[in-house]
Amino acid sequence: MKANVITLVVIVVMTVWLAAHVGSVAWTPVKVVGGVMAAAGVVLLIVARLQLGAAFSVRAKAKKLVTTGLYSRIRNPIYVFSAMFLVGIVIVSERWLLLLPIALLIPMQVVRARREARVLSEAFGEEYERYKAGTWF
């Protein structure tokens, strides 16, 4: 639960920071790529969360197997797009030390994804295994 809250707080703070500083950034081609990554990441993160709907849970639970929308291609789009957003912010801000917490967050997300996969596999069996075989992360 703490990791979820911390991730949400970091994303909100970074989004506010980017919005407040967008006009003062010296936009180089690399920073434009970072800005596009951050913007796309936060939008896709929100879309993924909305598509997950009532199946969302802080702890791994098997309420429903969501296999449509972004989830039809990526099993954990919230993790993927939150990382994309955060890396984009680092590129725009040129605060390279912020890569350290991101480097710690990614293994945590992988562990969470594996835990969720076990819960879903136990609950949905072969249906989940077929879904898993046709998706990435």
Summary of the structure (lengths in Angstrom):
residues: 137
radius of gyration: 16.1
end to end distance: 20.9
largest distance: 52.2
contacts: 385
relative contact order: 0.16
helix: 77%
strand: 1%
